[in-house]
Amino acid sequence: MMTTSAVSDPARSFDPMPAAELLLSTWRSHGVLDALPEASRPATLDEGYAVQDAVAQLRGEPLAGWKLGVGSIGAMRQARLARPLIGRVYESLVYAPGDVVPLPTDRPITVECEIAFVLGQDIVPHEAPSRLSDAVGATRVTFELVLSRFQNRRAVGWPSFVADGVGFGALVVGPEVETDRIDQVAQGLSVMADGVVRARVATGDDVTSPWESFAALIAHASERGVMLNKGQIITTGACAIPFDIGCGSTDLEARFDGKVFAVRVDTLL
């Protein structure tokens, strides 16, 4: 089980760049780490986010949006987190229905079918909209593909998982749905892999609230002085129970609200 973040040591001077460089080189080479070296390993969530910021700086590419993870009531309670974990979505790793998504790896990929909001306006730090729905320009169903740079993302601790962008691998953006019907859409969702139903709808403490995730992102961005830009996509956490797919090619399909959303994932190295 993952550990929670350590208490910050005011005497500690942490340089996020060595961990960021290692994570990015591992990402680009399709490699895998057991853990970050102890000398460069983040000890708190703040240090983890500092590494994630440094990875983004090194990547130097446009940001398509943000992802949230570990956001259900049950997951946060078990992890002793006050809010979901937040990572970046890069433009080069965003795909459309019908695409083939290349994720070269010999490890399992976690599939999460999620509700995502597309921002209809900028959100300036400390200036959250009075109604969250006022900031939503569109709502879409997505597949997030989780592929951490760690061999066992559950064992390295939350700060390292945050440093790794909360395990972001790729995002497939599907059809638009009515924002005021997201609960009905989520409840009618069916997710298949190679024609076999693999995901059931989340219930009880496994449910992630898209609106609470969105509010958590706004709070996080305000604390860190980050502008959320019009057009960015906010993928809010799994609305169906996540599942893993193995090596080779896998055809994913989501059915909801009379619509079908399909994509192929190719893991060939």
C-alpha positions as CSV (number, residue, x, y, z in Angstrom):
1,M,0.0,0.0,0.0
2,M,1.2,3.5,-0.7
3,T,2.3,5.7,2.1
4,T,1.1,9.2,2.7
5,S,3.4,12.2,2.3
6,A,5.9,12.9,5.0
7,V,5.8,16.0,7.2
8,S,7.9,18.7,5.5
9,D,11.4,19.3,7.0
10,P,12.0,23.1,7.0
11,A,15.8,22.4,7.1
12,R,15.6,20.3,3.9
13,S,16.7,21.8,0.7
14,F,15.2,19.9,-2.2
15,D,16.3,20.1,-5.8
16,P,13.6,18.6,-8.1
17,M,15.6,18.6,-11.3
18,P,17.6,15.3,-10.8
19,A,14.4,13.3,-10.3
20,A,12.7,15.2,-13.2
21,E,15.6,14.4,-15.5
22,L,15.5,10.7,-14.6
23,L,11.7,10.5,-14.9
24,L,11.7,12.2,-18.3
25,S,14.5,10.0,-19.7
26,T,12.7,6.9,-18.5
27,W,9.5,8.1,-20.1
28,R,11.2,8.8,-23.4
29,S,13.0,5.5,-23.5
30,H,9.9,3.5,-22.5
31,G,11.9,2.3,-19.5
32,V,10.9,1.5,-15.9
33,L,12.1,2.4,-12.5
34,D,11.8,0.5,-9.2
35,A,12.1,3.8,-7.4
36,L,13.8,7.2,-7.5
37,P,17.2,7.4,-5.9
38,E,16.9,8.2,-2.3
39,A,19.0,11.4,-2.6
40,S,16.5,12.9,-5.2
41,R,13.3,11.3,-4.0
42,P,10.5,13.7,-3.0
43,A,9.5,13.3,0.6
44,T,6.3,15.3,0.5
45,L,3.5,16.0,-1.9
46,D,4.8,19.6,-2.4
47,E,8.2,18.1,-3.4
48,G,6.4,15.7,-5.7
49,Y,4.6,18.5,-7.4
50,A,7.9,20.4,-7.7
51,V,9.3,17.4,-9.6
52,Q,6.2,17.3,-11.8
53,D,6.6,21.0,-12.6
54,A,10.3,20.4,-13.5
55,V,9.3,17.5,-15.8
56,A,6.9,19.8,-17.6
57,Q,9.6,22.5,-17.9
58,L,12.0,19.9,-19.4
59,R,9.3,18.5,-21.8
60,G,8.7,22.1,-23.1
61,E,5.5,21.1,-24.9
62,P,2.0,22.5,-24.9
63,L,-0.3,21.4,-22.1
64,A,-3.7,20.0,-23.1
65,G,-5.1,20.0,-19.6
66,W,-5.1,18.2,-16.3
67,K,-5.9,14.8,-14.8
68,L,-7.1,13.9,-11.3
69,G,-6.5,10.5,-9.6
70,V,-7.3,8.7,-6.4
71,G,-10.4,10.8,-6.2
72,S,-13.2,8.6,-4.9
73,I,-14.3,8.9,-1.3
74,G,-13.0,5.4,-0.5
75,A,-9.6,5.9,-2.2
76,M,-8.9,9.2,-0.5
77,R,-9.9,7.8,2.9
78,Q,-7.7,4.8,2.5
79,A,-4.8,7.0,1.3
80,R,-5.4,9.6,3.9
81,L,-5.5,12.3,1.3
82,A,-7.5,15.6,1.6
83,R,-8.0,15.9,-2.1
84,P,-7.3,14.0,-5.3
85,L,-3.9,13.9,-6.8
86,I,-3.3,16.1,-9.9
87,G,-1.2,15.5,-13.0
88,R,-0.7,17.1,-16.4
89,V,-2.1,16.0,-19.8
90,Y,0.3,16.8,-22.7
91,E,-1.0,17.6,-26.2
92,S,1.3,15.0,-27.8
93,L,-0.4,12.3,-25.8
94,V,-4.0,13.2,-26.6
95,Y,-5.9,11.0,-29.1
96,A,-9.3,10.8,-30.8
97,P,-11.8,8.0,-31.3
98,G,-10.6,5.5,-34.0
99,D,-6.9,6.3,-33.4
100,V,-4.3,3.7,-32.5
101,V,-2.6,4.8,-29.3
102,P,1.0,3.6,-29.1
103,L,2.2,2.9,-25.6
104,P,5.3,0.6,-26.0
105,T,5.6,-1.5,-22.9
106,D,5.6,-5.0,-21.6
107,R,3.7,-4.0,-18.4
108,P,-0.1,-3.8,-17.8
109,I,-1.8,-0.5,-18.7
110,T,-4.7,0.6,-16.5
111,V,-7.8,1.8,-18.4
112,E,-10.0,4.4,-16.7
113,C,-13.2,5.6,-18.4
114,E,-13.8,9.2,-17.2
115,I,-16.0,12.2,-17.4
116,A,-14.0,15.3,-18.6
117,F,-14.8,19.0,-18.7
118,V,-13.5,21.3,-21.3
119,L,-13.0,24.8,-19.9
120,G,-15.1,27.5,-21.5
121,Q,-13.2,30.3,-19.8
122,D,-9.9,31.0,-18.1
123,I,-9.8,30.5,-14.3
124,V,-7.5,32.9,-12.6
125,P,-5.9,31.9,-9.3
126,H,-8.1,32.8,-6.4
127,E,-11.0,33.8,-8.7
128,A,-13.0,30.6,-8.9
129,P,-16.4,30.9,-10.6
130,S,-19.4,31.1,-8.3
131,R,-20.9,28.1,-10.1
132,L,-18.5,25.5,-11.5
133,S,-20.8,24.7,-14.4
134,D,-20.3,28.3,-15.6
135,A,-16.7,27.5,-16.4
136,V,-17.6,24.4,-18.5
137,G,-17.6,24.8,-22.2
138,A,-18.2,21.1,-23.0
139,T,-18.3,17.7,-21.3
140,R,-16.8,14.6,-22.9
141,V,-16.3,10.9,-22.1
142,T,-12.7,9.9,-22.2
143,F,-10.3,7.0,-21.7
144,E,-7.3,7.7,-19.6
145,L,-4.5,5.2,-20.0
146,V,-2.4,5.0,-16.9
147,L,1.2,3.8,-17.4
148,S,3.6,4.9,-14.7
149,R,7.3,5.1,-15.0
150,F,7.5,2.9,-11.9
151,Q,7.4,-0.8,-11.9
152,N,4.9,-0.7,-9.0
153,R,3.3,2.7,-8.8
154,R,1.4,1.6,-5.7
155,A,4.6,0.9,-3.7
156,V,6.7,4.0,-4.3
157,G,4.7,6.5,-2.2
158,W,2.4,9.3,-3.1
159,P,5.1,12.0,-3.5
160,S,6.9,9.9,-6.1
161,F,3.6,9.0,-7.8
162,V,2.8,12.8,-8.0
163,A,6.3,13.4,-9.4
164,D,5.5,10.9,-12.1
165,G,2.5,13.0,-13.2
166,V,0.1,10.6,-11.4
167,G,1.0,7.9,-13.8
168,F,-0.3,9.6,-16.9
169,G,0.2,7.6,-20.1
170,A,-2.3,9.0,-22.7
171,L,-5.8,10.4,-23.0
172,V,-8.4,9.6,-25.6
173,V,-11.1,12.2,-25.9
174,G,-14.5,10.9,-26.9
175,P,-17.9,12.2,-27.8
176,E,-19.6,15.2,-26.1
177,V,-22.4,14.6,-23.6
178,E,-24.8,17.0,-21.9
179,T,-23.2,18.5,-18.8
180,D,-26.4,18.3,-16.7
181,R,-26.7,14.6,-17.5
182,I,-23.3,13.3,-16.4
183,D,-24.7,11.2,-13.6
184,Q,-27.1,9.4,-15.9
185,V,-24.3,8.9,-18.5
186,A,-22.0,7.4,-15.9
187,Q,-24.7,5.1,-14.6
188,G,-25.4,3.7,-18.1
189,L,-21.8,3.2,-19.1
190,S,-20.5,-0.1,-20.4
191,V,-16.7,-0.6,-21.1
192,M,-15.4,-3.4,-23.2
193,A,-11.9,-4.7,-24.2
194,D,-11.8,-6.9,-27.3
195,G,-15.6,-7.3,-27.2
196,V,-15.7,-8.5,-23.5
197,V,-17.3,-6.3,-20.9
198,R,-14.6,-5.4,-18.4
199,A,-15.7,-2.5,-16.3
200,R,-18.8,-2.1,-14.1
201,V,-20.1,1.2,-13.0
202,A,-18.6,2.5,-9.8
203,T,-20.9,2.6,-6.8
204,G,-20.8,3.7,-3.1
205,D,-17.4,4.9,-1.9
206,D,-15.8,3.9,-5.3
207,V,-17.7,6.8,-7.0
208,T,-15.7,9.8,-8.1
209,S,-17.6,13.1,-8.2
210,P,-16.6,15.1,-11.3
211,W,-17.6,18.3,-9.7
212,E,-15.7,17.7,-6.5
213,S,-12.6,16.8,-8.6
214,F,-13.0,20.0,-10.6
215,A,-13.2,22.0,-7.4
216,A,-10.1,20.3,-6.1
217,L,-8.2,21.2,-9.2
218,I,-9.2,24.8,-8.9
219,A,-8.1,24.9,-5.3
220,H,-4.8,23.2,-6.2
221,A,-4.1,25.7,-9.1
222,S,-4.9,28.7,-6.8
223,E,-2.5,27.5,-4.2
224,R,0.2,27.1,-6.8
225,G,-0.6,30.3,-8.7
226,V,-1.4,28.4,-11.9
227,M,-3.9,29.7,-14.5
228,L,-6.4,27.2,-15.9
229,N,-6.8,28.1,-19.5
230,K,-9.9,28.1,-21.7
231,G,-9.9,25.0,-23.9
232,Q,-8.0,22.9,-21.5
233,I,-9.5,19.5,-20.7
234,I,-10.0,18.4,-17.1
235,T,-10.4,14.6,-16.8
236,T,-11.9,14.1,-13.4
237,G,-11.3,10.4,-12.4
238,A,-12.7,7.0,-13.2
239,C,-16.5,6.7,-13.4
240,A,-16.2,3.0,-13.9
241,I,-14.0,0.5,-12.1
242,P,-10.5,0.7,-13.7
243,F,-9.1,-2.5,-15.2
244,D,-5.8,-3.6,-16.7
245,I,-5.0,-4.6,-20.3
246,G,-1.9,-6.6,-21.3
247,C,0.6,-6.6,-24.1
248,G,-0.2,-6.5,-27.8
249,S,-3.2,-4.7,-29.3
250,T,-6.4,-4.1,-27.5
251,D,-9.6,-2.7,-28.8
252,L,-11.4,-0.6,-26.2
253,E,-15.0,0.5,-26.5
254,A,-17.3,2.5,-24.3
255,R,-21.1,2.6,-24.8
256,F,-23.2,5.2,-23.2
257,D,-26.2,7.3,-23.9
258,G,-26.8,5.7,-27.3
259,K,-23.2,6.4,-28.4
260,V,-20.2,4.3,-29.1
261,F,-16.6,5.4,-28.5
262,A,-13.8,3.1,-29.7
263,V,-10.0,3.2,-29.8
264,R,-7.1,0.7,-30.2
265,V,-4.1,0.5,-27.8
266,D,-0.9,-0.9,-29.2
267,T,1.8,-1.9,-26.7
268,L,4.3,-3.4,-29.1
269,L,7.9,-2.4,-28.3
